[in-house]
Structure formats: C-alpha cells, structure tokens
C-alpha cells in the first residue's frame, strides 16, 4: 500500500451558484414552432470574478438552436461565488450541468 503524497494540502471550496439561469420564457420561438425539445449537457469555466466563460456542449439536445441558446444565456446570466484554494484565494474552476428544454402540449 502507499500514500497519496504530492498534494497541495487540501482545503478550499467549490464554486457555488449565486444567481441566473434559464426560464420558460427563454424558449426560442423557432424551437417552439418546430416543437424542438431535448436535454443539453454543458461544461464551463467559472472565473475568479464569478462569471462564466468557455461554455461548451458535452452532449447535444439534437438541436443546434437549443444548444447555442443554452450556452449564450448561461454565459450572460450565471453568477457564482468562485472556488477557492486552501488559503482561501479565489481560483478558476470547471463545472458542468444539464438543462432540459421541453414543451408541455395540451389537447383541448
């Protein structure tokens, strides 16, 4: 058996979501018209100022419109308390999440 060794001493915190996100009213009109739906998986970088950058699709919804809208809106809106290292200094970090665009159809 061995020991891990070589670490930086641990500590620190993960980035924490503060505000922003997607809303039903964000559904692109063209996607509604074409009844496009799907789940989008993304990864992005949380900067030390709490904003995000480098949003990228890791699993597509099947619609380039929904995928692009997801990253655009998340980049504009999401705000985080940045991750910190052991001494408590803010550091850049990577996060991922899934978003589902769905339409509830009603029959009358």
Backbone as ProteinMPNN parsed JSONL, in Angstrom:
{"seq_chain_A": "XXXXXXXXXXXXXXXXXXXXXXXXXXXXXXXXXXXXXXXXXXXXXXXXXXXXXXXXXXXXXXXXXXXXXXXXXXXXXXXXXXXXXXXXXXXXXXXXXXXXXXXXXXXX", "coords_chain_A": {"N_chain_A": [[0.842, -1.183, 0.0], [0.322, 2.328, -0.427], [0.832, 5.877, 0.011], [-0.957, 8.898, -0.812], [0.39, 11.508, -1.159], [2.195, 14.393, -2.412], [0.195, 16.337, -2.747], [-1.563, 19.52, -2.424], [-2.219, 20.197, 0.1], [-4.92, 20.406, 0.486], [-8.179, 21.62, 1.42], [-9.955, 24.682, 0.731], [-12.722, 25.648, -1.431], [-15.545, 24.676, -3.449], [-16.89, 26.164, -6.451], [-19.843, 28.101, -6.077], [-23.182, 28.366, -7.027], [-24.835, 31.432, -7.467], [-26.701, 33.144, -8.786], [-28.931, 33.517, -11.636], [-29.905, 31.821, -14.66], [-31.935, 29.623, -16.692], [-35.17, 30.276, -18.106], [-38.67, 29.544, -18.621], [-39.656, 31.395, -20.459], [-37.488, 31.823, -22.068], [-37.425, 30.048, -24.125], [-36.627, 29.513, -27.441], [-38.432, 31.034, -30.087], [-38.509, 29.905, -32.645], [-37.794, 27.289, -32.054], [-39.958, 26.503, -30.49], [-41.982, 26.699, -32.406], [-41.174, 24.678, -34.179], [-41.386, 22.59, -32.489], [-39.186, 21.644, -31.035], [-37.258, 19.822, -28.724], [-35.216, 18.801, -25.943], [-32.372, 17.546, -24.094], [-29.594, 19.241, -22.883], [-26.204, 18.978, -22.243], [-23.65, 20.676, -20.579], [-20.364, 22.119, -20.132], [-18.407, 24.459, -18.362], [-16.234, 27.237, -17.623], [-15.673, 28.68, -14.517], [-14.846, 31.826, -13.663], [-12.553, 33.799, -11.636], [-13.925, 36.066, -10.956], [-16.488, 35.248, -10.742], [-18.076, 35.049, -12.978], [-18.992, 33.218, -16.003], [-17.236, 31.467, -18.61], [-16.181, 30.066, -21.746], [-18.191, 28.162, -22.367], [-19.305, 25.023, -23.322], [-20.765, 22.46, -25.282], [-21.355, 19.272, -24.133], [-22.995, 17.154, -24.491], [-25.323, 17.005, -26.926], [-28.592, 18.43, -27.464], [-29.704, 17.69, -29.736], [-30.524, 19.689, -31.245], [-29.169, 22.406, -32.816], [-29.951, 25.014, -32.389], [-31.174, 25.028, -29.791], [-28.965, 24.175, -28.301], [-27.042, 26.239, -28.756], [-28.454, 28.451, -27.754], [-28.635, 27.765, -25.069], [-25.905, 27.87, -24.11], [-25.335, 30.565, -24.708], [-27.186, 32.048, -23.116], [-26.561, 31.104, -20.536], [-23.92, 31.989, -20.254], [-24.332, 34.748, -20.297], [-25.903, 35.105, -17.988], [-25.385, 33.447, -15.639], [-24.046, 33.502, -12.344], [-21.503, 33.022, -9.983], [-20.159, 32.237, -6.752], [-16.812, 32.209, -6.612], [-14.63, 29.306, -6.778], [-12.272, 28.416, -4.222], [-8.81, 28.17, -3.219], [-6.721, 26.288, -0.895], [-5.636, 28.333, 0.931], [-7.74, 30.128, 0.703], [-7.904, 31.791, -1.481], [-9.501, 33.054, -4.373], [-10.032, 30.938, -7.195], [-9.947, 29.848, -10.603], [-12.304, 27.529, -11.967], [-13.835, 24.447, -13.127], [-17.074, 23.52, -14.148], [-20.013, 21.52, -14.654], [-23.25, 20.941, -16.12], [-26.687, 19.983, -16.66], [-29.382, 20.783, -18.826], [-32.795, 20.867, -19.567], [-34.848, 21.328, -22.276], [-38.16, 21.513, -22.745], [-41.477, 20.95, -23.942], [-44.753, 21.301, -22.945], [-47.46, 19.875, -24.195], [-50.878, 20.489, -24.678], [-54.062, 19.059, -25.031], [-57.184, 20.051, -26.144]], "CA_chain_A": [[0.0, 0.0, 0.0], [1.095, 3.559, -0.454], [0.071, 7.066, 0.376], [-1.135, 9.812, -1.936], [1.524, 12.415, -1.262], [2.293, 15.319, -3.528], [-0.943, 17.247, -2.841], [-1.324, 20.901, -2.032], [-2.679, 20.425, 1.458], [-6.373, 20.363, 0.559], [-8.891, 22.841, 1.777], [-10.597, 25.382, -0.368], [-14.143, 25.413, -1.653], [-16.004, 24.6, -4.838], [-17.7, 27.291, -6.889], [-21.229, 27.989, -5.645], [-24.115, 29.136, -7.832], [-25.476, 32.54, -6.766], [-27.888, 33.613, -9.496], [-29.018, 33.351, -13.078], [-30.341, 30.534, -15.161], [-32.86, 29.625, -17.816], [-36.578, 30.39, -17.751], [-39.577, 29.096, -19.678], [-39.784, 32.447, -21.468], [-36.285, 31.822, -22.901], [-37.555, 29.077, -25.218], [-36.592, 30.198, -28.742], [-39.705, 30.921, -30.822], [-38.362, 28.949, -33.758], [-37.795, 25.948, -31.463], [-41.349, 26.223, -30.13], [-42.717, 26.481, -33.656], [-40.779, 23.379, -34.723], [-41.575, 21.621, -31.402], [-37.89, 21.073, -30.691], [-37.048, 19.568, -27.311], [-34.048, 17.984, -25.695], [-31.512, 17.775, -22.933], [-28.268, 19.745, -23.241], [-25.187, 18.906, -21.19], [-22.622, 21.68, -20.819], [-19.274, 22.379, -19.198], [-17.963, 25.84, -18.488], [-15.217, 27.697, -16.688], [-16.067, 29.749, -13.604], [-13.699, 32.703, -13.453], [-12.385, 34.29, -10.259], [-14.903, 37.127, -10.713], [-17.797, 34.616, -10.616], [-18.749, 34.922, -14.274], [-18.556, 32.014, -16.702], [-16.702, 31.575, -19.961], [-15.84, 28.787, -22.368], [-19.3, 27.212, -22.305], [-19.252, 24.09, -24.437], [-21.743, 21.382, -25.255], [-20.747, 17.945, -23.992], [-23.989, 16.248, -25.069], [-26.273, 17.864, -27.625], [-30.032, 18.19, -27.394], [-30.117, 17.31, -31.078], [-30.884, 20.932, -31.93], [-28.117, 23.418, -32.685], [-30.578, 26.216, -31.839], [-31.287, 24.88, -28.338], [-27.604, 24.105, -27.748], [-26.435, 27.575, -28.796], [-29.208, 29.308, -26.84], [-28.253, 27.39, -23.708], [-24.603, 28.451, -23.761], [-25.395, 32.031, -24.761], [-27.887, 32.571, -21.951], [-25.813, 30.797, -19.312], [-22.76, 32.885, -20.205], [-24.828, 36.08, -19.947], [-26.653, 35.216, -16.733], [-24.944, 32.732, -14.441], [-23.067, 34.111, -11.444], [-21.054, 32.093, -8.956], [-19.104, 32.556, -5.796], [-15.758, 31.372, -7.199], [-13.928, 28.319, -5.966], [-11.07, 28.932, -3.56], [-7.787, 27.18, -2.896], [-6.534, 26.076, 0.544], [-5.535, 29.588, 1.684], [-8.93, 30.944, 0.532], [-7.776, 32.679, -2.637], [-10.355, 32.615, -5.481], [-9.372, 30.286, -8.318], [-10.767, 29.412, -11.725], [-12.688, 26.126, -11.845], [-14.691, 23.894, -14.172], [-18.325, 22.909, -13.706], [-20.883, 21.021, -15.696], [-24.649, 20.861, -15.75], [-27.636, 19.557, -17.692], [-30.582, 21.602, -18.95], [-33.784, 20.234, -20.425], [-35.827, 22.167, -22.949], [-39.314, 20.666, -23.01], [-42.739, 21.614, -24.223], [-45.932, 20.562, -22.485], [-48.543, 20.063, -25.138], [-52.188, 20.211, -24.111], [-55.141, 18.822, -26.007], [-58.464, 20.57, -25.661]], "C_chain_A": [[0.873, 1.227, 0.0], [0.244, 4.712, 0.009], [0.023, 7.991, -0.819], [0.071, 10.7, -2.145], [1.406, 13.382, -2.424], [1.152, 16.302, -3.663], [-0.572, 18.645, -2.382], [-1.858, 21.207, -0.645], [-4.189, 20.473, 1.586], [-6.978, 21.694, 0.949], [-9.517, 23.472, 0.567], [-12.051, 25.01, -0.493], [-14.427, 25.281, -3.141], [-16.779, 25.865, -5.174], [-19.151, 27.043, -6.481], [-22.103, 28.916, -6.469], [-24.778, 30.203, -6.97], [-26.768, 32.939, -7.466], [-27.797, 33.32, -10.985], [-29.454, 31.953, -13.455], [-31.286, 30.71, -16.329], [-34.293, 29.664, -17.312], [-37.432, 29.894, -18.907], [-39.672, 30.118, -20.809], [-38.571, 32.546, -22.392], [-36.382, 30.884, -24.1], [-37.551, 29.821, -26.549], [-37.889, 29.964, -29.513], [-39.626, 29.898, -31.951], [-38.38, 27.512, -33.233], [-39.2, 25.549, -31.035], [-42.164, 25.888, -31.37], [-42.44, 25.097, -34.217], [-40.896, 22.247, -33.703], [-40.286, 20.882, -31.057], [-37.765, 20.947, -29.178], [-35.743, 18.81, -27.147], [-33.275, 18.408, -24.47], [-30.12, 18.154, -23.426], [-27.353, 19.585, -22.037], [-24.07, 19.869, -21.556], [-21.525, 21.59, -19.764], [-18.849, 23.801, -19.437], [-16.939, 26.144, -17.415], [-15.812, 28.807, -15.842], [-14.804, 30.549, -13.3], [-13.644, 33.197, -12.008], [-13.344, 35.438, -9.94], [-16.329, 36.581, -10.622], [-18.59, 34.496, -11.897], [-18.271, 33.633, -14.943], [-18.071, 32.351, -18.105], [-16.507, 30.161, -20.49], [-16.944, 27.741, -22.195], [-19.222, 26.32, -23.539], [-20.235, 22.948, -24.217], [-20.997, 20.06, -25.143], [-21.699, 16.846, -24.455], [-25.098, 17.119, -25.642], [-27.716, 17.443, -27.368], [-30.534, 17.608, -28.71], [-30.515, 18.523, -31.907], [-29.77, 21.948, -31.729], [-28.679, 24.708, -32.104], [-30.678, 26.137, -30.317], [-29.907, 24.852, -27.675], [-26.982, 25.498, -27.658], [-27.131, 28.529, -27.828], [-28.814, 29.027, -25.399], [-26.938, 28.05, -23.315], [-24.638, 29.976, -23.761], [-26.041, 32.595, -23.499], [-27.149, 32.281, -20.649], [-24.624, 31.734, -19.162], [-23.191, 34.295, -19.807], [-25.3, 36.176, -18.502], [-26.056, 34.567, -15.498], [-23.899, 33.51, -13.661], [-22.778, 33.125, -10.314], [-20.188, 32.8, -7.923], [-17.963, 31.647, -6.253], [-15.204, 30.339, -6.217], [-12.732, 28.998, -5.308], [-10.079, 27.796, -3.351], [-7.668, 27.07, -1.373], [-6.437, 27.355, 1.359], [-6.74, 30.525, 1.509], [-8.882, 31.932, -0.614], [-8.681, 32.175, -3.766], [-9.534, 32.039, -6.637], [-10.408, 29.926, -9.384], [-11.102, 27.94, -11.55], [-13.601, 25.729, -13.001], [-15.923, 23.271, -13.533], [-19.083, 22.403, -14.91], [-22.303, 20.939, -15.196], [-25.468, 20.386, -16.938], [-28.844, 20.476, -17.657], [-31.525, 20.915, -19.921], [-34.752, 21.277, -20.961], [-36.99, 21.249, -23.297], [-40.562, 21.482, -23.183], [-43.862, 20.715, -23.692], [-47.084, 20.87, -23.432], [-49.853, 19.676, -24.458], [-53.168, 19.992, -25.249], [-56.438, 19.299, -25.382], [-59.597, 19.94, -26.428]], "O_chain_A": [[2.04, 1.168, 0.387], [-0.925, 4.542, 0.357], [0.847, 7.894, -1.729], [0.708, 10.65, -3.197], [0.587, 13.185, -3.322], [1.135, 17.059, -4.634], [0.567, 18.917, -2.004], [-1.938, 22.373, -0.26], [-4.699, 20.573, 2.701], [-6.356, 22.748, 0.818], [-9.598, 22.861, -0.499], [-12.556, 24.162, 0.244], [-13.642, 25.724, -3.981], [-17.267, 26.556, -4.279], [-19.63, 25.91, -6.533], [-21.81, 30.104, -6.601], [-25.233, 29.912, -5.863], [-27.812, 33.061, -6.825], [-26.753, 32.935, -11.513], [-29.376, 31.022, -12.653], [-31.421, 31.8, -16.885], [-34.599, 29.154, -16.235], [-36.966, 29.832, -20.045], [-39.759, 29.748, -21.98], [-38.61, 33.268, -23.389], [-35.529, 30.913, -24.987], [-38.402, 30.685, -26.763], [-38.384, 28.839, -29.585], [-40.559, 29.129, -32.178], [-38.917, 26.619, -33.887], [-39.595, 24.395, -31.195], [-42.933, 24.927, -31.387], [-43.356, 24.416, -34.678], [-40.558, 21.099, -33.992], [-40.284, 19.674, -30.821], [-38.126, 21.864, -28.441], [-35.225, 18.242, -28.109], [-33.495, 19.475, -23.897], [-29.542, 17.475, -24.275], [-27.694, 20.01, -20.933], [-23.598, 19.886, -22.693], [-21.724, 21.065, -18.669], [-18.913, 24.303, -20.559], [-16.797, 25.412, -16.436], [-16.385, 29.76, -16.369], [-13.831, 30.027, -12.757], [-14.599, 33.02, -11.252], [-13.554, 35.751, -8.768], [-17.275, 37.349, -10.446], [-19.668, 33.902, -11.904], [-17.285, 33.03, -14.52], [-18.441, 33.366, -18.695], [-16.654, 29.185, -19.755], [-16.665, 26.576, -21.91], [-19.089, 26.806, -24.661], [-20.488, 22.536, -23.085], [-20.119, 19.761, -25.952], [-21.266, 15.739, -24.775], [-25.735, 17.882, -24.915], [-28.015, 16.28, -27.096], [-31.651, 17.097, -28.788], [-30.802, 18.415, -33.099], [-29.46, 22.312, -30.595], [-27.97, 25.427, -31.4], [-30.304, 27.084, -29.625], [-29.713, 25.44, -26.611], [-26.46, 25.887, -26.613], [-26.473, 29.325, -27.158], [-28.675, 29.952, -24.599], [-26.87, 28.722, -22.286], [-24.03, 30.608, -22.897], [-25.503, 33.514, -22.882], [-27.116, 33.126, -19.754], [-24.35, 32.221, -18.065], [-22.483, 34.965, -19.055], [-25.121, 37.21, -17.859], [-26.212, 35.099, -14.398], [-22.986, 34.102, -14.236], [-23.679, 32.489, -9.769], [-19.57, 33.828, -8.201], [-18.13, 30.428, -6.278], [-15.302, 30.491, -5.0], [-12.246, 30.025, -5.781], [-10.451, 26.623, -3.31], [-8.44, 27.696, -0.646], [-7.095, 27.462, 2.394], [-6.765, 31.604, 2.101], [-9.731, 32.819, -0.707], [-8.64, 30.989, -4.092], [-8.489, 32.574, -7.007], [-11.587, 29.728, -9.088], [-10.282, 27.176, -11.04], [-14.075, 26.58, -13.754], [-15.833, 22.585, -12.515], [-18.825, 22.809, -16.043], [-22.543, 20.874, -13.99], [-24.998, 20.388, -18.076], [-29.279, 20.9, -16.586], [-31.104, 20.437, -20.975], [-35.387, 22.009, -20.202], [-36.82, 20.304, -24.067], [-40.688, 22.578, -22.636], [-43.896, 19.516, -23.968], [-47.607, 21.984, -23.46], [-49.928, 18.669, -23.756], [-53.106, 20.652, -26.287], [-56.744, 18.984, -24.232], [-60.761, 20.246, -26.171]]}, "name": "protein", "num_of_chains": 1, "seq": "XXXXXXXXXXXXXXXXXXXXXXXXXXXXXXXXXXXXXXXXXXXXXXXXXXXXXXXXXXXXXXXXXXXXXXXXXXXXXXXXXXXXXXXXXXXXXXXXXXXXXXXXXXXX"}
